[in-house]
Amino acid sequence: MDQTFPDDAWKDSFDRLLDPLPHLRELNLIKKNVRKSFNLDSSVENSNPNILSIDNCFLRSTRNNHTNADDKLSITNKFGNSISTPFAKRFPDNLFDCALSPIGGMKLDGFLPKDLGKHGQQRKSKQVNFRVNTVSPETSIDSFSMSQSVPTLNAHQISRRQTRSSLVLLPGKWRKSLRTWCRTNHNEISGRTSSKQCLKPPDVKSDDLRVVRRNSRKSQHINRVSEYDLQICYEKEVLNYCGQTKPLKFSVAYAAAKMLNTCKIGEGVYGEVFKYTPKNKTVSNVVLKVLPIEGSSLVNEEVQKTFEQILPEIIISKEMSALRTNQTTSTSGFVDLYNVKLVKGKYPKHLIRLWEDYDEKKESENDNPTMYTDNQLFIVLELKFAGTDMSTFGFQNAEQGYFALQQVTLTLAVGEEAFQFEHRDLHWGNILIEKTKNKFIDFKLGGKHISVATKGIQTTIIDYTLSRVTVSDCCHYNDLSQDDDLFAATGDYQYDIYRMMRDELKNNWSSYSPKTNVQWLSYVNSKLIDGVKYKSINTNVHKTYLRKLKAFNNIVLNFNSAGECGQYLCNMN
């Protein structure tokens, strides 16, 4: 039976066969030009059509894709069980580096971009890209990778998740990338072009102010005291902890002649980190953490900390370090604090040169220290050098990882017993590991002496910025109750832990709950299973201890404290 067509309809159908693209474009099935998401406002997505074109969409990695069967299985398992973005090392290079990728361009916290520096080195990109989480709560992979089921969400939580986009961050240090997102998100919404325009002094009140210091240190007396007793001169207290009566001159206290083999080894939102060998001293290596305080100028687009805010961090650092010599409850697992100094003045010239060398090689994200004036105050923490962080350390096998977990667990347990200690930010960048010739490491806990095999490595816990302790009937803590952006972050199990802590503490960050240490131990354990680098993965000892780590992974969240976890692990030896 003959089929008739309206006039010119056959021509239109024939044109579609010859060149379907124009018609597909009319249906919005093909976009000629798109760009990677840089903000969380989907209404401006792809608003600049000239950044990336469809020609850039093809995966460069397909020309060099040599993923083996085991890796493909790991990828499948990771998607099936994990929370957030799959672990990067399981994939071939540039897997998500394409114009249409939902996870493109995330180069944060040690992940190197593909562009090269002046001398051919790979350089850290200052551009930070984030993606919009458009997954519904019911189908979200934003759940933790444990055997336990995800708690049921109430209507308010579901509504909040549906209306709030999530921030995707890579594992490890998060403060700098979170601050960058806050500035970016504020600028995109408000239309401002300069990130510094959205920053104001803390006393300025503004409904649209996006970047303020909300998670600041607080101290709370447990026993009721009079207002007179609470009148504290924080500057005097800081000087007492430093053993000083007045600030020292920066250029004199840390003159080049006193420091050998000096180099810059890192940086943070609040300061710079250097390493050196003291002249005429028995200590081999000292780490300097230099923090500007009490100044009116912004540093790295952040308001400087005050004496009141820095004092609890000094107290925590001193008390945790002193546990190595405590007669009843002791551990050497917290970073050893040699000294604290309050200094004043411009940065020493030799440290400026080291900062610029670091900037030349790795491209610093911090402001150049030449900005400081003669009146600038600094707190300088002198710390023992304790090795490489867990994210980059190369373990021999899972046996080393298992005994490293024991060391971290017992260190937290000692902190719980001595000071009601909760670390609250124990990601793998805050666990340092170094090789040791000692066969055992000793702990004193619960009136007992405990020795743990080192298996050739020693662990050290660092960075107490978010930590909570009780010292002399005073609770020192960091209030995160208003820091909603941190709890919206995804990208790793790490960011689920912050939400789990908030639920455990009921958003009351002054309260003590050692369960938060257990939650971080579950994170550390998961990294030891499928995150860290192992050299000998085909040996029987590796497979045996990997099974032990996985078995602990299934029950860890049933414990209520690091002390309980430590008792279980010691009994399993």
C-alpha positions in Angstrom: 0.0 0.0 0.0 1.4 3.3 -1.0 2.2 5.8 1.8 1.7 9.5 1.0 3.6 12.3 2.6 2.6 16.0 3.0 4.2 18.4 0.6 8.0 18.6 1.2 7.9 16.2 4.1 10.0 13.7 2.2 12.6 16.4 1.6 12.8 17.1 5.4 13.2 13.4 6.2 15.9 13.0 3.5 17.8 16.1 5.0 17.6 14.4 8.4 19.3 11.3 7.0 22.1 13.3 5.4 22.8 15.7 8.3 21.0 14.8 11.6 23.1 17.2 13.7 21.1 20.4 13.1 17.9 18.7 14.1 19.5 17.1 17.2 20.8 20.5 18.2 17.2 21.9 17.8 16.1 19.2 20.3 19.0 20.2 22.6 20.5 16.7 22.3 23.9 18.0 21.3 25.6 21.0 22.6 28.3 22.3 20.5 30.1 24.1 23.3 30.1 23.4 27.0 32.3 24.2 30.0 33.2 22.5 33.2 31.2 23.6 36.3 33.0 26.1 38.5 30.2 26.9 40.9 27.2 25.4 42.5 24.5 27.5 40.8 23.2 25.4 37.9 21.4 28.4 36.4 24.7 29.7 35.1 26.0 26.4 34.0 27.4 26.5 30.4 27.0 30.2 30.3 30.3 30.7 28.7 30.3 28.7 25.4 33.9 29.5 24.4 35.8 27.7 27.1 35.7 24.1 25.9 34.2 22.7 22.7 32.8 19.3 21.9 36.1 18.6 20.1 37.8 18.4 23.5 35.4 15.7 24.8 37.4 12.6 23.8 39.3 10.9 26.5 43.0 11.2 26.0 43.5 8.2 28.2 41.9 5.9 25.7 45.1 6.0 23.7 47.0 4.7 26.8 44.4 2.6 28.6 46.1 -0.3 30.1 43.8 -1.0 33.1 44.0 -4.7 34.0 41.2 -6.9 35.0 41.8 -6.5 38.8 41.7 -2.7 38.5 38.4 -3.0 36.6 37.0 -5.2 39.3 38.2 -2.7 41.9 36.4 0.1 40.0 33.2 -1.9 40.0 33.5 -2.6 43.7 34.3 1.0 44.4 31.2 2.2 42.6 29.1 -0.3 44.3 30.2 0.3 47.9 31.9 3.7 48.2 30.7 7.1 49.2 31.3 9.8 46.7 34.0 10.1 44.1 35.8 6.9 43.3 39.4 6.6 44.5 41.7 8.3 41.9 44.6 5.8 41.8 42.3 3.0 40.5 41.7 4.8 37.3 43.9 5.5 34.2 45.2 9.1 33.9 42.7 11.7 32.6 39.7 9.4 32.9 37.5 12.3 33.8 39.4 15.0 32.0 36.9 15.9 29.3 34.5 18.7 28.6 31.4 16.7 29.4 32.7 15.0 32.5 30.8 15.7 35.7 34.0 15.3 37.7 36.4 17.2 35.6 39.2 19.5 36.7 39.4 18.7 40.4 43.0 19.5 41.1 43.2 20.1 44.9 45.5 19.3 47.8 48.4 17.6 46.1 46.6 16.4 42.9 48.8 17.8 40.1 47.5 19.3 36.9 48.8 18.4 33.5 50.2 21.8 32.7 53.9 22.4 33.4 55.8 25.1 35.2 58.6 27.3 33.9 61.2 24.6 34.2 59.1 21.7 33.1 57.8 20.6 36.5 54.2 19.9 37.0 52.6 22.7 38.9 49.7 22.9 41.2 46.8 24.6 39.6 45.2 27.6 41.4 42.0 27.0 39.5 39.5 25.0 41.6 36.6 23.4 39.9 33.6 21.8 41.7 30.6 20.0 40.4 26.9 20.2 41.3 25.5 17.2 43.0 22.3 16.5 41.2 21.8 13.0 42.5 18.6 12.5 44.5 18.9 11.4 48.2 17.4 8.0 47.3 20.0 7.2 44.7 23.0 9.1 46.1 26.3 7.4 46.4 27.0 9.8 49.2 26.8 7.1 51.9 29.5 5.5 53.9 31.3 2.4 52.7 30.7 0.3 55.8 28.4 -2.7 56.3 26.1 -0.6 58.4 23.0 0.8 56.7 22.5 4.5 56.2 20.2 6.1 58.8 16.8 6.9 57.5 16.4 10.6 56.6 13.5 12.6 57.9 11.5 14.9 55.7 13.5 18.0 56.7 16.8 16.3 55.9 15.5 15.1 52.5 14.2 18.5 51.6 17.5 20.1 52.7 19.5 17.7 50.6 17.3 18.2 47.6 17.6 22.0 47.7 21.3 22.2 48.7 24.1 21.4 46.2 27.1 19.5 47.6 30.7 20.5 47.4 33.0 17.9 46.0 36.5 17.9 47.6 39.4 15.5 47.3 40.6 13.5 50.3 42.9 15.1 52.9 43.4 18.8 53.7 40.1 20.6 53.0 40.3 24.0 54.5 42.0 25.8 51.6 39.7 24.3 49.0 36.6 24.9 51.2 37.6 28.6 51.6 38.1 28.8 47.8 34.6 27.4 47.2 33.1 29.8 49.7 34.7 32.8 47.9 33.7 31.4 44.5 30.2 30.6 45.4 29.7 34.0 47.0 31.2 35.8 44.0 29.1 33.9 41.4 25.9 34.6 43.3 26.5 38.2 44.1 28.2 39.1 40.8 31.4 40.3 42.5 34.6 39.9 40.6 37.1 40.1 43.4 37.2 37.6 46.2 38.7 40.1 48.6 35.6 42.3 48.1 33.5 39.8 50.0 35.7 39.9 53.1 35.1 42.3 55.9 36.3 42.6 59.5 34.6 40.2 61.9 32.6 43.0 63.6 30.8 43.9 60.3 27.4 42.4 60.0 26.0 41.6 56.6 23.4 39.1 55.5 25.2 38.3 52.2 28.7 38.0 53.8 29.9 34.7 52.5 33.4 34.3 54.0 33.7 34.8 57.8 35.4 32.8 60.4 32.6 30.8 61.8 34.5 27.8 63.2 36.6 29.6 65.8 38.1 28.3 69.0 36.0 28.5 72.2 36.7 27.6 75.8 34.0 26.7 78.3 34.4 26.2 82.1 32.7 23.0 83.2 32.3 24.2 86.8 30.5 27.4 87.5 32.9 30.3 88.2 32.4 34.0 88.9 32.7 36.6 86.2 35.7 38.0 88.0 37.5 34.6 87.6 36.8 34.6 83.9 38.5 38.0 83.3 41.6 36.6 81.5 44.3 38.5 79.8 44.9 36.2 76.9 48.1 37.9 75.7 49.6 37.4 79.2 48.5 33.7 79.2 50.1 33.2 75.7 53.3 34.8 77.0 53.3 32.5 80.0 53.0 29.4 77.9 55.9 30.8 75.8 58.0 31.5 78.9 58.4 35.1 77.8 57.5 38.5 79.2 57.4 40.2 75.8 57.5 39.3 72.1 61.0 38.4 70.6 62.2 40.0 67.5 61.5 37.6 64.6 64.7 38.2 62.7 66.8 37.6 65.8 65.0 34.6 67.2 65.2 32.8 63.9 68.3 34.3 62.3 69.9 32.4 59.4 73.0 31.7 61.4 71.0 29.6 63.9 69.3 27.5 61.2 71.0 25.0 59.0 69.6 23.1 56.0 66.4 25.2 56.1 63.6 24.7 53.6 59.9 25.3 53.3 58.0 22.0 53.4 54.4 23.1 53.4 51.7 25.6 54.0 48.2 26.1 55.3 45.4 28.6 55.3 46.8 30.1 58.5 50.5 30.0 58.0 53.8 28.6 56.7 55.7 25.5 57.6 59.6 25.3 57.5 62.1 22.6 58.4 65.7 23.2 59.6 68.5 21.8 61.7 69.4 23.9 64.8 73.0 24.9 65.1 74.8 23.7 68.3 71.9 21.5 69.4 71.4 17.7 69.6 68.0 17.8 67.9 68.4 16.8 64.2 65.3 18.3 62.5 62.8 20.9 63.7 59.6 21.9 62.0 58.5 25.5 62.3 54.8 26.3 62.1 54.5 30.1 61.7 51.1 31.6 62.4 50.4 35.4 62.1 48.0 36.6 64.9 46.3 39.8 66.1 46.9 41.7 62.8 44.3 43.8 61.0 45.3 42.8 57.5 43.8 39.7 55.8 46.2 36.7 55.4 45.4 34.4 52.5 42.1 36.2 52.5 41.4 35.1 56.1 41.0 37.1 59.3 44.0 36.6 61.6 43.5 34.7 64.8 43.5 36.5 68.1 45.3 35.7 71.4 42.1 34.2 72.7 41.7 31.9 69.6 45.3 30.8 69.5 45.6 30.0 73.3 43.6 26.8 73.2 45.7 25.4 70.3 48.9 26.1 72.3 47.4 24.5 75.4 46.3 21.4 73.4 49.7 21.1 71.7 51.6 21.3 75.0 49.3 18.9 76.9 49.2 16.2 74.2 53.0 16.5 73.8 53.6 16.2 77.5 51.8 12.8 77.6 55.1 11.1 76.4 56.5 11.7 79.9 53.3 11.2 82.0 53.8 8.6 84.8 50.2 7.1 84.7 48.8 7.7 81.2 51.4 8.0 78.4 52.0 7.8 74.7 54.6 9.2 72.2 52.0 9.2 69.5 51.1 12.9 69.6 53.5 15.3 67.9 56.4 16.4 70.1 56.3 20.1 70.8 59.8 21.5 71.6 58.9 25.1 72.1 56.4 27.9 71.5 57.5 31.5 70.8 55.7 34.8 70.3 57.7 36.9 67.9 57.2 40.3 66.3 58.4 42.0 63.1 58.9 41.4 59.4 59.7 37.9 58.1 63.5 37.2 58.1 65.0 37.6 54.6 66.3 34.0 54.4 62.7 32.6 55.1 61.4 35.0 52.4 63.9 33.5 49.9 62.8 30.0 50.9 59.2 30.9 50.5 59.9 32.2 47.0 61.8 29.1 46.0 58.8 27.0 47.1 56.5 29.3 45.1 58.8 28.9 42.0 58.7 25.1 42.2 55.3 24.3 43.5 53.3 27.6 43.1 52.2 28.7 46.6 48.6 29.5 47.2 49.5 31.8 50.2 50.3 35.5 50.3 53.9 36.4 50.1 55.2 37.0 53.6 56.8 40.3 52.5 53.3 41.8 53.2 54.0 41.8 57.0 55.0 45.0 58.8 57.3 45.6 61.7 54.3 45.4 64.1 53.1 42.0 63.0 52.9 39.3 65.7 53.5 35.6 65.1 53.1 32.4 67.1 55.8 30.0 66.2 55.4 26.3 67.1 58.7 24.3 67.1 57.8 20.7 66.5 59.7 17.4 66.0 59.9 16.3 62.4 57.8 13.1 62.3 58.0 11.8 58.8 55.6 11.6 55.8 51.9 11.7 56.0 49.9 8.5 55.5 48.5 9.5 52.1 52.0 9.4 50.5 53.8 6.9 52.7 54.8 3.6 51.1 53.9 0.7 53.4 55.7 -2.6 52.9 52.5 -4.6 53.3 49.2 -4.7 55.2 50.9 -6.0 58.3 52.6 -2.6 58.7 49.3 -1.0 58.1 47.6 -3.1 60.8 50.1 -2.3 63.4 50.0 1.4 62.4 46.3 1.3 63.1 47.0 -0.1 66.5 49.4 2.7 67.3 46.9 5.4 66.2 44.1 3.7 68.1 46.0 3.4 71.4 47.3 7.0 71.0 43.7 8.2 70.8 42.8 6.0 73.7 45.4 7.6 75.9 44.2 11.0 74.9 40.6 10.0 75.8 41.7 8.8 79.3 43.9 11.8 80.0 42.0 14.8 78.6 38.7 13.6 77.2 40.4 14.1 73.8 38.6 14.0 70.5 40.7 14.8 67.4 37.7 15.4 65.1 39.8 15.8 61.9 41.9 12.7 61.7 42.2 12.3 57.9 45.2 10.6 56.5 47.1 14.0 56.0 47.1 14.3 59.8 48.9 11.0 60.5 52.6 11.1 60.0 54.7 8.0 59.6 58.4 7.5 59.8 60.7 4.4 59.8 62.1 3.3 63.2 64.6 0.7 64.4 62.7 0.2 67.7 60.9 -3.1 67.9 58.1 -1.9 70.2 56.3 1.2 71.2 55.1 1.6 74.8 51.8 2.9 76.1 50.4 3.4 79.6 46.6 3.0 79.6 44.1 2.1 82.3 46.9 1.4 84.8 48.5 -1.1 82.4 51.7 -1.1 80.4 51.1 -2.0 76.8 53.8 -2.7 74.1 52.9 -2.7 70.4 55.1 -4.0 67.7 56.3 -1.3 65.3 57.0 -3.5 62.3 59.5 -0.9 61.4 57.3 2.2 61.5 56.1 4.8 64.0 53.0 6.9 63.7 52.4 10.5 65.0 49.1 12.4 65.2 49.2 16.1 64.3 47.0 19.2 63.8 44.6 19.9 66.6 42.7 22.7 64.9 39.3 21.0 65.4 40.2 19.0 68.4 38.4 19.0 71.7 40.0 18.5 75.2 39.2 19.1 78.8 42.1 20.6 80.7 41.8 21.9 84.3 38.0 21.9 84.3 38.0 23.9 81.0 36.7 22.5 77.8 38.5 23.7 74.7 36.7 23.0 71.4 36.1 24.3 67.9 32.5 25.2 67.2 31.4 23.8 63.8 27.7 24.3 64.4 27.4 27.1 61.9 29.8 25.7 59.3 27.2 24.2 57.0 29.5 24.2 53.9 31.8 21.6 55.5 28.9 19.2 56.1 27.8 19.6 52.5 31.1 18.4 51.1 31.4 15.1 49.3 34.3 13.3 47.5 35.5 10.9 50.1 34.4 8.9 53.2 36.2 11.7 55.1 33.4 14.1 54.5 30.8 11.6 55.7 32.6 11.5 59.0 32.0 15.2 59.6 28.3 14.6 59.2 28.4 11.5 61.4 30.2 13.5 64.1 27.5 16.2 63.9 24.8 13.6 64.4 26.7 12.0 67.3 27.3 15.3 69.1 23.8 16.6 68.1 25.7 19.7 66.8 26.8 20.5 70.3 30.6 20.6 69.8 31.4 21.3 73.4 30.1 17.9 74.5 32.4 14.9 74.9 31.8 11.8 72.9 34.7 9.5 72.2 32.6 7.8 69.6 33.9 10.5 67.2 37.4 9.0 67.6 35.9 5.6 66.6 34.3 7.2 63.5 37.7 8.5 62.5 39.3 5.1 63.1 36.8 3.6 60.7 38.0 6.1 58.1 41.7 5.3 58.8 40.9 1.6 58.6 39.2 2.1 55.2 42.2 3.9 53.9 44.5 1.1 55.0 42.3 -1.3 53.1 41.9 0.5 49.8 43.8 3.8 49.8 47.4 3.6 50.9 50.4 2.3 48.9 51.6 -1.2 49.6 54.8 -2.6 48.0 54.4 -6.3 48.5 50.7 -7.2 47.8 51.2 -10.8 46.7 52.7 -12.1 49.9 50.8 -14.3 52.3 51.5 -12.0 55.2 49.9 -9.1 53.3 46.8 -11.1 52.4 46.5 -12.3 56.0 46.6 -8.8 57.6 44.4 -7.4 54.8 41.7 -9.9 55.9 42.2 -8.7 59.5 41.7 -5.1 58.4 38.6 -6.0 56.5 37.2 -7.9 59.5 37.8 -4.9 61.8 36.1 -2.8 59.1 32.9 -4.7 59.6 32.6 -4.1 63.4 34.6 -0.9 64.2 31.5 1.4 64.4 30.0 -0.9 67.1 32.6 0.4 69.6 32.0 3.5 71.7 35.6 4.7 72.2 39.1 4.4 70.9 39.9 2.7 74.2 37.4 -0.1 73.4 38.9 -0.4 69.9 42.4 -0.6 71.3 41.4 -3.4 73.8 39.9 -5.4 70.9 42.9 -5.0 68.6 45.3 -6.0 71.4 43.3 -9.1 72.2 43.4 -10.1 68.5 47.2 -10.2 68.4 
